[in-house]
Amino acid sequence: MSEDIPQLYLITPPVIDLETYPAMLSRVLDGAEVACLRLALATQDEDAILRTGDALREVAHARDIPLVIADHVLMVERLGLDGVHLHSAHTRIRKLRESMGAEAIIGAYCGTKRHDGMSAGEAGADYISFGPAGQSALGDGDCVPFDLFEWWSAVIELPVVAEGALTRELVQNLAPVVDFLAIGDEIWGQDDPLAALRDLTAPLR
């Protein structure tokens, strides 16, 4: 992809069937140019996280795609992953950077709050994620105003990710002002996730 087109960042479903999902994921990764994958499981079951992390690491790393895990910092080294995506406790970033080293990816989800994004960036995050970018029935109904992405793109060098309730129209509008588009629920519930991804990101081509 050209430098002025945002890269794709895939987020796994919260529940994964290891009998079918690795093959499905492989097909998507082979059919689209994906920059990063986030393991974002809803379960707190350690064994399930370990088994899923092992399986998806093999899929991602075979294609030279970094795999980060949502929140479970201790799993990064244990599973041989590339980093962590934090949904809260951004105050930990500075200490995490010291313990995980410069090569580890540390991302921070900052909701709709510019100040939280700036604070996480100053603490050493590698990227900031804002969301939901689109209207969603989840949470409090707030979504990230376009001018936050626009301002960040103009003023801040740290990469910014848009995620949550993305549509083709949003993809087209956000493309000039974000570095990554994080896509997950938008495609995994469809009969053909790869076709859904291509349709959603058609404005980028």
C-alpha positions in Angstrom: 0.0 0.0 0.0 1.1 3.6 -0.6 2.2 5.6 2.4 -0.8 7.8 2.3 -3.3 4.9 2.6 -4.0 3.6 6.1 -2.8 0.0 6.8 -5.2 -2.7 8.0 -5.1 -3.9 11.6 -7.3 -7.0 12.3 -8.9 -7.7 15.6 -9.9 -11.3 16.3 -13.4 -12.2 17.5 -13.9 -12.4 21.3 -14.8 -16.1 21.0 -12.7 -18.3 18.7 -13.3 -21.9 17.6 -9.8 -23.4 17.1 -11.3 -26.0 14.8 -12.2 -23.4 12.2 -10.9 -20.0 12.9 -7.1 -20.5 12.1 -8.0 -21.6 8.6 -10.4 -18.7 8.2 -7.8 -16.2 9.5 -5.2 -17.7 7.1 -7.5 -17.1 4.1 -8.1 -13.5 5.1 -4.4 -12.8 5.7 -3.4 -14.4 2.4 -6.1 -12.4 0.6 -5.4 -8.9 2.1 -2.4 -6.8 3.1 -2.6 -6.8 6.9 -0.1 -4.9 9.1 -1.0 -6.2 12.5 -3.2 -8.7 14.3 -4.7 -8.3 17.8 -5.8 -11.3 19.9 -8.8 -10.0 21.8 -10.5 -12.8 23.6 -13.4 -12.3 26.0 -12.4 -15.3 28.1 -10.2 -15.1 31.2 -9.4 -18.8 31.0 -5.6 -19.1 30.9 -5.5 -22.4 29.1 -7.9 -21.1 26.4 -5.8 -18.0 25.9 -2.6 -20.0 25.7 -3.9 -22.5 23.2 -5.4 -19.7 21.0 -2.3 -17.6 21.3 -0.1 -20.5 20.2 -2.4 -21.3 17.2 -2.7 -17.7 16.0 1.0 -16.9 16.5 1.9 -19.6 14.0 -0.6 -18.2 11.5 0.5 -14.6 11.9 4.3 -15.1 12.1 4.3 -17.4 9.1 3.2 -14.3 7.2 5.5 -11.9 9.0 2.6 -10.2 10.7 3.0 -9.0 14.3 0.6 -10.4 16.8 -0.3 -8.4 19.9 -2.6 -9.4 22.7 -5.3 -7.3 24.4 -4.3 -6.5 28.0 -2.7 -9.7 29.1 0.8 -8.3 29.5 2.3 -11.5 31.1 1.2 -13.5 28.0 3.4 -11.6 25.7 6.7 -13.2 26.6 5.0 -16.5 27.5 3.5 -16.9 24.1 6.3 -15.2 22.1 4.0 -12.4 20.9 5.1 -9.0 19.6 3.4 -6.8 22.2 0.3 -5.7 24.1 -2.8 -3.5 23.4 -4.0 -1.8 26.6 -7.6 -0.8 27.1 -7.0 0.9 30.4 -4.3 1.7 33.0 -2.2 3.8 30.6 -0.2 4.9 33.5 1.5 1.6 33.3 3.0 2.3 29.9 6.2 3.8 31.1 7.0 0.9 33.4 5.9 -1.6 30.8 8.3 0.0 28.3 11.1 -0.5 30.7 10.3 -4.1 31.4 9.3 -5.2 27.8 12.0 -3.3 26.0 12.1 -1.0 23.0 11.2 -3.7 20.5 7.9 -4.6 22.0 4.7 -3.1 20.6 2.7 -1.2 23.2 -0.6 0.2 22.0 -3.2 2.2 23.9 -6.9 2.4 23.4 -8.1 5.9 24.5 -11.7 5.9 23.7 -12.8 9.4 22.5 -10.4 11.4 24.7 -7.6 13.4 23.1 -5.9 14.0 26.5 -5.7 10.3 27.2 -4.1 9.7 23.8 -1.5 12.4 24.4 -0.7 11.1 27.8 -0.3 7.6 26.5 1.9 8.8 23.8 4.1 10.8 26.2 4.4 7.6 28.3 5.9 5.6 25.4 3.0 4.0 23.5 3.8 3.0 19.9 0.3 3.9 18.7 -2.9 5.4 20.0 -6.3 3.9 19.2 -9.5 5.9 19.3 -13.0 4.5 19.0 -15.7 3.8 18.3 -15.2 5.6 15.1 -18.8 4.9 14.0 -22.2 4.9 15.7 -22.7 1.8 17.9 -25.3 0.7 20.3 -22.6 -0.4 22.7 -21.1 1.7 25.5 -22.5 5.2 26.1 -23.2 5.9 22.4 -20.4 8.3 22.0 -18.2 8.1 18.9 -14.9 9.8 18.0 -15.5 13.1 16.3 -13.8 13.3 12.9 -11.9 16.5 13.9 -10.0 14.5 16.6 -8.5 12.3 13.9 -8.0 15.3 11.7 -6.2 17.2 14.5 -4.1 14.3 15.5 -3.0 13.7 11.9 -1.9 17.3 11.5 -0.3 17.8 14.9 0.9 14.5 16.4 3.5 12.2 14.7 2.5 9.1 16.7 0.5 6.7 14.6 -3.3 6.7 15.2 -5.7 3.9 14.8 -9.5 4.2 14.1 -11.6 1.3 15.3 -15.2 0.4 16.1 -18.3 0.3 13.9 -16.4 1.2 10.7 -18.4 1.5 7.5 -17.4 2.0 3.8 -18.2 5.7 4.2 -16.1 6.0 7.3 -13.2 4.2 5.7 -13.3 6.6 2.8 -13.6 9.7 5.1 -10.9 8.6 7.6 -8.4 7.3 5.1 -6.5 10.7 4.8 -6.3 11.2 8.6 -5.4 7.9 10.2 -2.5 5.5 10.0 -4.4 2.3 10.7 -8.0 1.0 10.4 -8.7 -1.7 13.0 -11.3 -4.1 11.7 -12.9 -7.0 13.6 -16.6 -7.4 14.3 -17.4 -5.8 11.0 -16.2 -8.9 9.1 -16.0 -12.0 11.3 -19.8 -12.4 11.5 -20.2 -12.5 7.8 -20.3 -15.7 5.7 -17.1 -14.7 3.8 -14.9 -12.5 6.0 -12.4 -11.9 3.3 -15.1 -10.7 0.9 -16.5 -8.5 3.7 -13.1 -7.0 4.3 -12.5 -6.3 0.7 -16.0 -4.6 0.4 -15.4 -2.5 3.6 -12.0 -1.3 2.4 -12.9 -0.8 -1.3 -12.6 3.0 -0.9 -8.8 2.5 -0.3 -8.2 1.0 -3.7 
